[in-house]
Amino acid sequence: MFGFESSDIGIDLGTCNTLIYIRAKGIVINEPSVVAVERGTRKVIAVGEKAKEMYLKTPGNIQAIRPLRDGVIADLESTEKMIRYFVTTILPRYRFIKPRMVIGIPSCITEVEKRAVEESAYKAGARDVRVIEESLAAAIGADIPIFEPAGHMICDIGGGTTEISVISLGGMVVTNAIRLGGDEFDDAIIKHVRSVHNLIIGEQTAERLKIEIGNASPDKTIEKVEIKGTDAITGLPRRLEIDSVEVREALKDPLTLIIDEIKATLGQTPPELAADIVERGIVMTGGGSLLKGLPKLISKETGVPVILADHPLDCVALGAGKYFEYSKGLDSSRSIYDSLNS
């Protein structure tokens, strides 16, 4: 039988990808947050990578769903089925020892949305569910010494949200979040290609452009990629070659919003903690932080050093998985902040 500790899992329930961490085993699941179901019966046909292959390509009797949007649950039933599928995959005997789950959530979600996350986890078979702010989980996962009496800034750019926080003594001193992330990068590319070239492309093509030639800062070499889509005027299939300069131009607006939010957070930070951040830098996590040249652009715009975490995609799941190791310190720090603010 599995021990109780081995069934404690941390989950990064992301808009684009779901990651699951098990203590002593590491990241055991890293799959797209997509569920394919049969229309009418809602019977699950595929989850994760296999379901993503079906996304926007299914026949009439199958529906591929992304159950999370902007970092929150849009389809409670599909989210529950997805969590249950992943948990039974990694802990096939969990019915005998139900796992404790810790889930990273954006700080900008409402109490109703928070309860939806907890409810989906309980319905998926958890015996105990805790939620932790994504930026705090990411800081733990990035091995930032959060209990030090010093300021640490973390910027977590996920698929649906961007969260920027200043952490000291185990608590979040300042935190700001916007519902903008990697999905909005894709949407910006889709809109640009249509408005400039009259070509309609899908989400997967936009994501490929972002990953292969996407960039936030000018580069020495101009990269090019051929894409295929539907001509907006004739309705016929068409090919197009697009370069990295165009993709950077397409991403300008969402990147500006993220940088403005980082500047606003720095402006709200107490002077002594701001001095620590100038010395220690801003730590970036999340899939969106992997956009080429983004740390360089943020450093240029803010005048603060920017460090990309070692495993930016894994940080929230790692931090959620380590929650119980940090829980006493986190609980005591929250008690201190609550007493100061009461």
C-alpha positions in Angstrom: 0.0 0.0 0.0 1.1 3.6 -0.6 2.1 5.5 2.5 0.2 8.7 3.3 3.2 10.9 2.4 3.5 9.3 -1.0 -0.2 10.2 -1.8 0.3 13.9 -1.1 0.3 15.6 -4.5 0.8 19.1 -5.8 -1.1 20.3 -8.8 -0.5 23.2 -11.2 -4.0 23.3 -12.7 -3.0 25.5 -15.6 -5.1 26.9 -18.5 -2.8 25.3 -21.0 -1.1 22.4 -19.1 -1.7 20.5 -15.9 1.4 19.4 -14.0 1.3 17.0 -11.0 4.1 16.6 -8.5 4.4 13.7 -6.0 6.9 13.9 -3.1 10.0 11.8 -3.7 9.0 11.2 -7.3 9.0 14.7 -8.8 6.8 15.8 -11.7 4.9 12.7 -12.9 2.3 14.4 -15.1 2.8 17.2 -17.6 -0.1 17.2 -20.1 -2.3 19.7 -21.9 -5.5 20.7 -20.0 -7.8 19.3 -22.6 -10.6 16.7 -22.3 -12.4 15.0 -25.3 -15.9 13.8 -24.6 -18.7 12.2 -26.5 -21.5 14.6 -27.2 -24.7 13.8 -25.3 -23.4 11.2 -23.0 -20.3 13.3 -21.9 -18.3 10.0 -21.8 -14.6 10.7 -21.6 -12.8 9.6 -24.8 -9.3 11.1 -24.2 -7.5 13.4 -21.8 -4.3 15.4 -22.1 -2.0 15.0 -25.1 -4.4 12.7 -27.0 -7.3 15.1 -26.4 -5.2 18.1 -27.6 -4.5 16.3 -30.9 -8.3 16.2 -31.4 -8.9 19.9 -30.3 -10.7 21.8 -33.1 -10.4 18.7 -35.3 -13.2 16.5 -34.0 -16.2 15.1 -35.8 -19.7 16.0 -34.8 -20.1 13.3 -32.2 -16.9 14.3 -30.2 -16.2 17.5 -28.4 -12.7 18.5 -27.3 -12.9 20.9 -24.3 -10.4 23.2 -22.6 -12.0 23.2 -19.2 -10.0 26.1 -17.8 -9.9 29.7 -19.1 -7.9 32.6 -17.8 -6.6 30.5 -14.9 -10.1 29.5 -13.6 -12.5 26.6 -14.1 -14.9 27.2 -17.0 -16.3 23.6 -17.1 -16.5 22.1 -13.6 -17.5 18.6 -14.8 -14.7 18.3 -17.3 -12.2 19.6 -14.8 -13.2 16.9 -12.3 -12.9 14.2 -14.9 -9.5 15.5 -16.0 -8.1 15.5 -12.4 -9.6 12.1 -11.7 -8.0 10.7 -14.8 -4.6 12.1 -14.0 -4.7 11.0 -10.3 -5.8 7.4 -11.2 -3.0 7.3 -13.7 -0.3 8.1 -11.1 -2.0 6.5 -8.1 -4.0 3.5 -9.4 -4.8 2.4 -5.8 -5.9 5.8 -4.6 -9.4 4.6 -3.8 -7.9 2.9 -0.7 -5.8 5.8 0.3 -7.3 9.0 -1.0 -4.6 11.7 -1.7 -4.2 15.1 -0.1 -4.1 17.7 -2.9 -2.5 21.1 -2.9 -3.5 23.2 -5.9 -1.9 26.5 -7.2 -4.5 29.1 -8.0 -4.2 32.7 -9.3 -4.6 35.4 -6.5 -7.1 37.3 -8.8 -9.8 34.6 -8.7 -13.0 35.1 -6.7 -14.2 33.0 -3.7 -16.7 31.3 -6.0 -14.0 30.3 -8.5 -11.8 29.2 -5.6 -14.6 26.9 -4.2 -15.0 25.5 -7.8 -11.4 24.4 -7.7 -11.7 22.8 -4.3 -15.0 21.1 -5.3 -13.6 19.6 -8.4 -10.6 18.2 -6.5 -12.9 16.6 -3.8 -15.1 15.1 -6.5 -12.0 13.7 -8.1 -11.3 11.7 -5.0 -9.1 13.9 -2.7 -9.5 13.5 1.1 -8.1 16.9 1.8 -7.7 19.9 -0.5 -5.6 23.0 0.1 -5.1 26.0 -2.3 -2.0 28.2 -2.5 -1.4 31.3 -4.5 0.4 30.6 -7.7 3.2 33.1 -7.1 3.9 31.8 -3.6 3.9 28.2 -4.9 6.2 29.3 -7.8 8.6 31.0 -5.3 8.8 27.8 -3.2 9.3 25.7 -6.4 12.1 28.1 -7.6 13.9 27.6 -4.3 13.6 31.3 -3.2 14.2 31.7 0.5 10.8 33.1 1.2 11.1 33.1 5.0 14.0 35.6 4.9 13.4 39.1 6.2 14.1 40.4 2.7 12.1 41.3 -0.5 11.8 38.8 -3.3 9.8 39.5 -6.4 8.4 36.8 -8.6 6.6 37.1 -11.9 4.7 34.0 -13.0 3.3 34.1 -16.5 1.0 31.2 -17.1 -1.4 30.3 -20.0 -4.3 32.5 -18.7 -2.9 34.7 -16.0 0.2 36.7 -15.0 0.9 37.2 -11.3 3.5 39.5 -9.8 4.2 39.3 -6.1 6.7 40.7 -3.6 7.4 38.1 -0.8 9.0 38.6 2.6 9.0 36.5 5.8 6.8 33.9 4.1 4.0 36.2 3.1 3.0 38.3 0.1 3.5 41.9 0.8 2.3 43.1 -2.6 0.6 41.1 -5.2 -1.0 42.0 -8.5 -2.5 39.7 -11.1 -4.0 40.2 -14.6 -6.0 37.7 -16.7 -3.4 37.7 -19.5 -0.9 35.0 -20.4 0.3 32.7 -23.1 -3.2 32.3 -24.6 -3.4 36.1 -25.2 0.0 35.9 -26.9 -1.5 33.3 -29.3 -4.6 35.5 -29.8 -2.5 38.5 -30.6 -0.6 36.6 -33.3 -3.9 35.3 -34.8 -5.3 38.8 -35.0 -2.1 40.2 -36.5 -1.9 37.6 -39.3 -5.6 38.1 -40.1 -5.4 42.0 -40.2 -2.1 42.3 -42.0 -2.3 39.2 -44.4 -6.0 38.3 -44.5 -5.1 34.8 -43.4 -7.1 32.9 -40.8 -4.9 30.6 -38.6 -5.8 28.4 -35.7 -4.5 28.4 -32.1 -2.0 25.6 -32.7 -0.4 27.4 -35.6 -0.2 30.6 -33.5 1.4 28.7 -30.6 3.9 27.1 -33.0 4.9 30.6 -34.2 5.3 31.8 -30.7 7.5 28.9 -29.7 9.6 28.7 -32.8 10.2 32.4 -33.7 8.5 34.4 -31.0 10.6 37.0 -29.4 10.2 40.0 -27.1 13.5 41.8 -28.0 15.2 42.5 -31.3 17.6 39.7 -32.3 20.6 39.7 -34.6 19.1 37.2 -37.0 15.6 37.3 -38.5 13.9 33.9 -38.4 11.2 32.8 -40.8 8.5 30.1 -40.7 6.0 29.0 -43.3 2.4 28.7 -42.0 -0.8 27.5 -43.6 -4.3 28.8 -43.1 -7.5 30.0 -44.8 -7.7 33.1 -47.0 -10.2 35.4 -45.4 -11.3 36.8 -48.7 -11.5 33.7 -51.0 -12.0 31.1 -48.3 -9.3 28.9 -49.9 -6.3 27.3 -48.2 -3.1 29.4 -48.5 0.5 29.4 -47.4 2.4 32.3 -45.9 6.0 32.9 -44.8 6.2 35.1 -41.7 9.3 36.4 -39.9 10.2 37.0 -36.2 10.0 40.8 -36.6 6.3 40.5 -37.4 5.7 38.1 -34.5 7.4 40.5 -32.1 5.2 43.4 -33.4 2.1 41.2 -32.8 3.1 40.5 -29.2 3.8 44.2 -28.4 0.5 45.0 -26.8 0.1 42.0 -24.4 3.8 42.4 -23.4 3.3 46.1 -22.6 0.4 45.2 -20.3 2.6 42.7 -18.4 5.5 45.2 -18.1 3.1 47.9 -16.9 1.8 45.6 -14.2 5.4 44.8 -13.1 6.2 48.5 -12.8 3.0 49.1 -10.8 3.9 46.3 -8.4 7.4 47.8 -8.0 5.8 51.2 -7.3 3.7 49.7 -4.5 6.6 48.0 -2.9 8.0 49.4 0.4 11.4 51.1 -0.2 13.5 48.7 1.9 12.0 45.7 0.0 12.5 47.5 -3.3 16.2 47.9 -2.5 16.4 44.1 -1.9 14.7 43.5 -5.3 17.2 45.8 -7.1 20.0 43.7 -5.6 18.4 40.2 -6.0 16.4 40.7 -9.2 13.0 39.6 -10.4 12.6 35.8 -10.7 10.5 34.7 -13.7 8.5 31.5 -13.8 5.7 30.0 -15.9 5.6 29.0 -19.6 5.1 32.5 -20.8 8.5 33.5 -19.3 10.2 31.2 -21.9 9.4 33.7 -24.7 12.7 34.5 -26.2 14.1 37.8 -25.0 11.4 38.5 -22.5 13.7 38.7 -19.4 16.0 41.1 -21.3 13.0 43.3 -22.2 11.7 43.4 -18.7 15.1 44.2 -17.3 15.5 47.0 -19.8 12.1 48.5 -19.0 12.4 48.3 -15.2 16.1 48.8 -14.6 16.0 45.7 -12.4 18.0 42.4 -13.1 15.7 39.6 -14.2 16.5 35.9 -13.6 14.7 33.0 -15.3 14.1 30.1 -12.9 15.8 26.8 -13.6 12.6 25.0 -14.4 10.1 27.7 -15.0 7.3 25.4 -16.2 7.5 23.2 -13.1 7.8 25.8 -10.4 4.1 26.0 -9.3 3.6 22.2 -9.2 6.9 21.8 -7.3 5.9 24.5 -4.8 2.4 23.1 -4.3 4.0 19.6 -3.8 6.2 21.1 -1.1 3.4 22.9 0.7 3.2 20.5 3.6 6.9 20.9 4.3 6.4 24.7 4.4 2.9 24.8 5.9 3.8 25.6 9.5 5.9 28.6 8.5 3.3 29.8 6.0 0.5 29.5 8.6 2.5 31.4 11.2 3.5 34.2 8.7 -0.2 34.6 7.7 -1.2 34.8 11.3 1.3 37.6 11.8 0.0 39.5 8.8 -3.6 39.0 9.9 -2.9 40.4 13.3 -1.1 43.4 11.9 -3.9 44.2 9.5 -6.7 43.7 12.1 
